[in-house]
């Protein structure tokens, strides 16, 4: 796909984001994180050329490789995958702009230890399993606010910026909406939270209409 064709394609996605956000408010701003886990460095560069800056990876080794290969570009790297404790130091070496999937108190405790030892801080989102699905990571919605507050109080090197969730895995739009509404309600409770990251390629418009201000778009951004 030529750059001019690619831009027209991306413009269509941006129009869909705009349409959804305007249903919330003309002041509602939505950030797009392009999930590049199945895309090459050259494909990321193509998106950069037409204005995309934030990119997300779900494997530490892939994030490191692409960040190094594209180091000459001012890209904003997000880590969106679930983090194994033995990979924490590797992630901190990369120092991403945002870690989306802080999914337990145990991980927060280990992350705090590593951050403190390195005299670093890390911006994070608390992952909420709002659909209560066994296949998903994240804290249960009933305890999410309590855990969010506990992390804020006890782990000073973790800077919580908000929450993240994945919509319910179903074709039933109402169930998906309920999972987004649950996450957004918790987000509104959390003191100082500015990011509510919900919505992927298949459900981002609904997520935005439910209050999301950050969407993680993969295949749709790379026309795959």
C-alpha positions in Angstrom: 0.0 0.0 0.0 1.4 3.4 -1.0 1.7 6.1 1.7 -1.1 8.2 0.1 -3.4 5.1 0.1 -2.4 4.3 3.7 -3.2 7.8 4.8 -6.6 7.6 3.3 -7.1 4.2 5.1 -6.0 5.6 8.5 -8.1 8.7 8.0 -11.2 6.4 7.9 -10.3 5.0 11.3 -9.7 8.4 12.7 -13.1 9.5 11.4 -14.6 6.6 13.3 -12.8 7.6 16.5 -14.0 11.2 16.0 -17.6 10.1 15.5 -17.6 8.0 18.6 -15.9 10.6 20.8 -18.3 13.3 19.7 -21.2 11.2 21.0 -19.6 11.7 24.4 -18.5 15.3 24.1 -16.6 17.7 21.8 -14.1 18.0 24.6 -13.6 14.2 25.0 -10.0 13.5 23.7 -9.1 9.9 22.6 -5.5 8.7 22.1 -4.8 5.9 19.7 -2.1 3.4 20.6 -1.2 1.4 17.5 -0.5 -2.2 18.6 2.4 -3.3 16.4 3.0 -6.8 17.8 2.4 -8.5 14.4 4.0 -5.7 12.4 7.5 -5.0 11.2 9.7 -2.0 11.9 9.1 -0.7 8.4 5.4 -0.9 8.8 5.7 1.1 12.1 7.8 3.6 10.2 5.0 4.0 7.6 2.5 4.8 10.3 5.0 7.3 11.9 5.3 9.0 8.5 1.6 9.8 8.5 1.5 11.0 12.1 1.2 8.1 14.5 3.5 8.3 17.5 2.3 5.8 20.2 2.9 2.1 19.6 2.2 -0.9 21.8 3.9 -4.3 22.2 2.9 -7.2 24.3 6.3 -9.0 24.5 9.3 -7.4 26.3 11.8 -8.8 23.8 9.8 -7.5 20.8 9.4 -4.1 22.4 13.2 -3.9 23.0 14.1 -5.0 19.5 11.7 -2.6 17.8 12.6 0.3 20.1 16.3 -0.2 19.3 15.7 -0.6 15.6 13.6 2.6 15.5 15.5 4.6 18.1 16.1 7.5 15.6 12.4 8.2 15.7 10.6 10.0 18.6 8.2 7.1 19.2 6.2 6.6 22.4 6.4 3.0 23.4 3.7 1.3 25.5 3.9 -2.2 27.0 0.5 -3.7 26.8 1.3 -7.4 27.6 1.1 -9.3 30.9 4.4 -9.0 32.6 6.2 -12.0 34.1 8.2 -11.1 37.3 11.4 -12.4 35.7 11.0 -9.9 32.9 10.6 -6.8 35.0 14.3 -5.7 34.8 14.3 -6.1 31.1 11.2 -3.9 30.8 12.7 -1.3 33.0 15.8 -1.2 30.8 13.5 -0.1 28.0 11.6 2.4 30.3 8.3 2.5 28.3 6.0 5.5 28.4 3.2 3.4 29.9 2.7 -0.1 31.2 -0.9 -1.0 30.6 -1.3 -4.4 32.4 -0.5 -4.1 36.1 -2.8 -7.0 37.0 -2.2 -7.8 40.7 -0.9 -6.6 44.0 1.9 -9.3 43.9 3.2 -7.9 40.6 3.0 -4.3 42.0 5.1 -5.4 45.0 7.8 -6.9 42.9 7.7 -4.0 40.5 8.1 -1.6 43.4 11.2 -3.4 44.7 12.9 -3.3 41.2 12.0 0.4 40.7 13.2 1.4 44.1 16.5 -0.5 43.6 17.0 1.4 40.3 15.8 4.7 41.6 13.1 4.8 38.9 9.4 5.4 38.5 7.0 3.9 36.0 3.7 5.1 34.8 1.2 2.2 34.9 -2.5 1.3 34.5 -4.3 -1.1 36.7 -5.8 -3.9 34.7 -9.3 -4.8 35.6 -11.0 -8.1 34.6 -14.4 -6.3 34.3 -16.0 -9.2 32.5 -14.8 -11.7 35.1 -13.5 -14.1 32.5 -11.0 -16.9 33.5 -9.0 -16.3 30.3 -8.2 -12.7 31.2 -5.8 -11.2 33.6 -6.6 -8.4 36.0 -8.1 -7.6 39.4 -11.8 -8.2 40.0 -14.0 -5.1 39.8 -15.2 -5.5 43.4 -11.7 -4.9 44.8 -10.2 -2.7 42.0 -10.7 0.6 43.7 -9.3 -0.8 47.0 -6.2 -2.2 45.2 -5.7 1.0 43.2 -5.7 3.1 46.4 -3.4 0.6 48.1 -0.9 0.8 45.3 -1.0 4.6 45.4 -0.3 4.6 49.1 2.2 1.8 49.5 4.2 1.8 46.2 5.6 5.3 45.6 7.7 4.4 42.6 4.6 3.1 40.7 2.7 6.1 39.2 -0.8 4.9 38.5 -2.3 6.9 35.7 -5.7 5.1 35.4 -7.1 1.8 34.5 -7.3 -0.7 31.6 -9.6 -3.5 30.6 -10.5 -5.7 27.7 -14.1 -5.9 26.7 -16.1 -9.1 27.3 -15.4 -11.9 24.8 -18.8 -12.2 23.2 -20.9 -11.1 20.3 -23.5 -9.7 22.7 -23.0 -5.9 22.5 -24.9 -5.3 25.7 -22.6 -7.6 27.7 -19.5 -5.9 26.1 -21.0 -2.5 27.0 -21.6 -3.6 30.6 -17.9 -4.6 31.0 -16.9 -1.2 29.7 -19.3 0.6 31.9 -18.0 -1.3 34.9 -14.4 -0.3 34.2 -15.4 3.4 33.5 -17.3 3.6 36.8 -14.2 2.4 38.7 -12.0 4.8 36.7 -14.2 7.7 37.8 -13.7 6.7 41.5 -9.9 6.6 41.3 -8.2 9.7 42.6 -5.9 11.4 40.1 -6.7 8.9 37.3 -6.5 10.4 33.8 -6.5 7.4 31.5 -9.2 4.9 30.9 -7.8 2.5 28.3 -10.6 0.4 26.8 -11.3 -0.8 23.2 -9.5 -2.7 20.5 -10.1 -3.1 16.8 -13.4 -4.9 17.1 -15.1 -2.7 19.8 -13.3 0.6 20.1 -16.3 2.7 19.1 -18.4 1.2 21.8 -15.6 1.6 24.3 -15.2 5.3 23.4 -18.9 5.9 23.8 -18.6 4.3 27.3 -15.9 6.8 28.3 -12.6 5.3 27.0 -10.0 7.9 26.3 -7.3 5.5 25.0 -7.8 2.7 22.5 -5.4 0.0 21.5 -5.8 -0.7 17.8 -3.8 -3.5 16.2 -4.8 -5.2 12.9 -7.1 -2.4 11.8 -4.2 0.2 12.0 -1.9 -2.0 9.8 -4.7 -3.1 7.4 -4.2 -6.8 8.3 
